[in-house]
Structure formats: structure tokens, C-alpha cells
Amino acid sequence: ARRLFGQAVNADRKHAQAWQSWGVVETRAGNYKIAKTLFECGIRNDPSHGALWQAYATLESRRGNIEGARRLFARGVVKCPNHVPLYQAWACLEMRSENFAKAKTLISEG
């Protein structure tokens, strides 16, 4: 799978879905540093792909970097204001952090 993802992104650097999917594969394999690099490459090549921002922020959240996840979600919704799952994922983070007012605001915005 990794070889195919590599071929896909080498053929088309803006293939956001390939960057995002490859990053998720690496995240699930516990290769967090590699996943982070893949998400960053994908965002650099296609900053308007909401699923990349969401996957990267979710990785940071699961690794305990809540503030980093918030920054990524915030940047993501600026770049992808119509990507509803991005708002929903951010709202879930805020719910887990017991920041209910922020979660409610995000659900209303998304």
C-alpha cells in the first residue's frame, strides 16, 4: 500500500486524498512522525482539502496535543469553511475537553 501511495503522490502532488489516506494508514500503524509529515505535505500541496486538516488535527488530539489540534482545526476551517466534518470533529474535541460553549458554537457554524 505504501508503494502505491508513494506512486500516487509522485504522479500528482496535489492528490490530497492519497496524502490523507496514506497518513491515516501510518497513524493506524503507529508511525506518527511519518503520518504528521504526510499530512503536512498534503496540506502544503492542497490546503483546501478539509479531510487532511481533520486527519492531522485528530492525530494531534489523540497524541495529547490538544492545543496543537485546536490550531489545526482553526486553520482548517479558515481554508475549508464548508467542510462540515471538520467542524464536527473539532466540536467533539471540545466536548471531550468539557468546553461545551465552544462545541455548541462550532456545531452552529458548521
FENNOR-V714061 format. One record per residue. N is the residue number from 0. PHI is phi in whole degrees, 0 to 359 (* if undefined). NEAR is the number of other C-alpha atoms within 8 Angstrom. Layout:
{{N	PHI	NEAR} {N	PHI	NEAR}}
This chain:
{{0	*	4} {1	299	6} {2	299	6} {3	293	7} {4	298	11} {5	300	8} {6	297	8} {7	296	11} {8	285	12} {9	288	7} {10	287	6} {11	213	7} {12	299	10} {13	265	8} {14	282	11} {15	301	13} {16	298	8} {17	293	10} {18	300	15} {19	295	14} {20	295	8} {21	297	12} {22	299	14} {23	293	10} {24	301	9} {25	293	12} {26	299	11} {27	296	7} {28	276	6} {29	84	6} {30	268	9} {31	294	9} {32	295	6} {33	295	9} {34	301	14} {35	301	11} {36	298	8} {37	295	12} {38	298	15} {39	296	9} {40	297	9} {41	298	16} {42	294	13} {43	297	7} {44	275	9} {45	210	10} {46	290	9} {47	260	8} {48	261	10} {49	301	13} {50	295	10} {51	295	14} {52	300	14} {53	297	14} {54	296	12} {55	294	13} {56	297	13} {57	296	10} {58	302	12} {59	298	12} {60	298	12} {61	293	7} {62	274	6} {63	92	6} {64	267	9} {65	295	8} {66	295	6} {67	297	10} {68	297	14} {69	299	10} {70	298	8} {71	294	12} {72	300	14} {73	298	8} {74	294	8} {75	297	14} {76	289	13} {77	290	7} {78	284	9} {79	227	10} {80	295	9} {81	256	6} {82	271	10} {83	303	8} {84	302	8} {85	294	14} {86	297	14} {87	297	11} {88	295	10} {89	295	12} {90	298	13} {91	297	9} {92	301	10} {93	292	12} {94	297	10} {95	298	7} {96	271	6} {97	60	6} {98	260	9} {99	292	8} {100	296	6} {101	295	9} {102	300	14} {103	297	9} {104	299	8} {105	296	12} {106	295	10} {107	293	6} {108	287	6} {109	282	10}}
